[in-house]
Amino acid sequence: MKNRISSLVFIILQRIRTKFYDALSTGHSKGRVTKIQPVLILGDGNIEFEKNVKLGYFPSPFFFNGYIHIEARGKISSIRFGEATHVNNNFVAIADHSSITIGKRCFIGTNVEIYDSDFHGIKISDRRTSNPDRARPVVIGDDVFIGSNVKIMKGVKIGVGSVVANGSIVVGEIPPGVIAGGNPARVLKAISTSA
């Protein structure tokens, strides 16, 4: 009986949190998405979900005390999630002036951050402006597995079927069918990408 009451309370609380973040969202999105953790969608750009995309996971860290942040800031910015991609809790994707494309059937761990821009310049006079010259598209291929606590920076391309190890910072291209890791991430070994 106690477990049933706890489960019911858990479901109600998470639905309230999800609706609250839906109310705060001011961005536009296309497609249907399953929201297991609260999701904040912001910006003037386009956000698209292909079918069977899931955002959040239970049981997994940060389920109750975090949220997913997806922001296509500029009018020409875009973020796209491929079919059957699953994203874990506390995910952040911000497309400032270009795009972030995530392929089909990708798995993305907790606390992953993806950015298409440096956002601010190094010079003191450039720190309060966001310049389109500091942005480049991010492309993540199909069937990519990204571990937890990974940061993916502007201009990155990750090839089909590759794995990015936990805690990595990706600043360059990762070819298809490899395991990459480290800071900055580098290829560690090739893997088989056959089913």
C-alpha positions, -999 to 999 in steps of 0.1 A, spaced: 0 0 0 28 24 9 46 18 -24 14 25 -43 8 58 -26 45 67 -32 42 59 -69 10 79 -72 26 109 -54 56 106 -77 35 106 -109 14 136 -98 45 157 -88 63 150 -120 32 158 -141 29 191 -122 66 199 -128 63 190 -165 32 212 -170 49 241 -152 79 239 -176 55 237 -205 39 269 -193 73 286 -191 83 275 -226 81 302 -252 98 284 -281 82 267 -311 85 230 -317 72 206 -344 65 169 -338 55 149 -309 79 141 -281 76 120 -249 86 141 -219 96 120 -190 115 149 -173 103 186 -175 115 203 -207 120 240 -212 118 250 -249 129 286 -257 140 308 -286 128 322 -319 142 294 -341 129 260 -351 129 229 -329 118 196 -345 112 162 -331 109 131 -353 87 103 -340 95 83 -309 119 108 -293 120 105 -255 134 132 -232 143 122 -197 146 89 -179 135 73 -147 152 60 -126 183 81 -134 201 110 -116 186 145 -117 151 132 -125 134 152 -97 158 181 -93 166 190 -129 151 198 -163 160 196 -200 168 229 -217 164 232 -255 169 266 -271 170 277 -307 178 314 -300 179 332 -333 153 332 -360 175 311 -383 186 287 -355 174 251 -355 176 220 -334 165 186 -347 161 153 -330 161 122 -352 136 93 -348 138 71 -318 165 92 -301 165 89 -263 179 118 -242 186 114 -204 181 140 -177 196 175 -174 203 177 -212 212 212 -227 211 221 -264 215 257 -274 217 268 -311 226 304 -311 231 313 -348 232 280 -367 220 244 -360 223 213 -340 212 181 -357 210 148 -337 206 116 -358 182 87 -354 184 61 -326 210 81 -306 214 76 -268 225 106 -248 235 104 -211 228 127 -182 243 163 -181 252 164 -218 256 199 -232 256 208 -269 264 243 -282 268 257 -317 286 289 -306 312 304 -283 284 330 -275 308 357 -263 341 371 -275 374 370 -257 380 408 -258 362 428 -231 344 448 -258 330 416 -274 318 399 -242 283 414 -243 274 405 -279 267 372 -296 283 372 -331 271 348 -358 308 345 -368 314 326 -336 288 299 -345 291 267 -365 266 238 -370 268 206 -349 260 173 -366 256 140 -347 251 110 -369 227 81 -365 232 55 -338 256 76 -318 260 69 -280 271 99 -259 280 92 -223 271 114 -193 288 147 -186 299 152 -222 303 187 -237 300 190 -275 311 223 -289 305 243 -321 314 228 -355 316 192 -342 306 163 -364 303 128 -348 301 99 -373 275 72 -375 277 46 -348 304 62 -327 306 63 -289 317 93 -269 330 84 -234 318 100 -202 332 134 -193 346 141 -227 349 175 -243 344 172 -281 359 201 -301 367 184 -334 354 157 -358 349 122 -346 348 96 -375 322 69 -378 325 36 -359 349 46 -331 351 52 -294 364 87 -286 371 102 -252 391 127 -232 397 165 -231 398 172 -259 382 140 -272 403 118 -295 398 85 -311 406 56 -287 397 27 -309 376 14 -337 344 -5 -330 320 -27 -351 289 -8 -361 270 -38 -374 238 -48 -357 
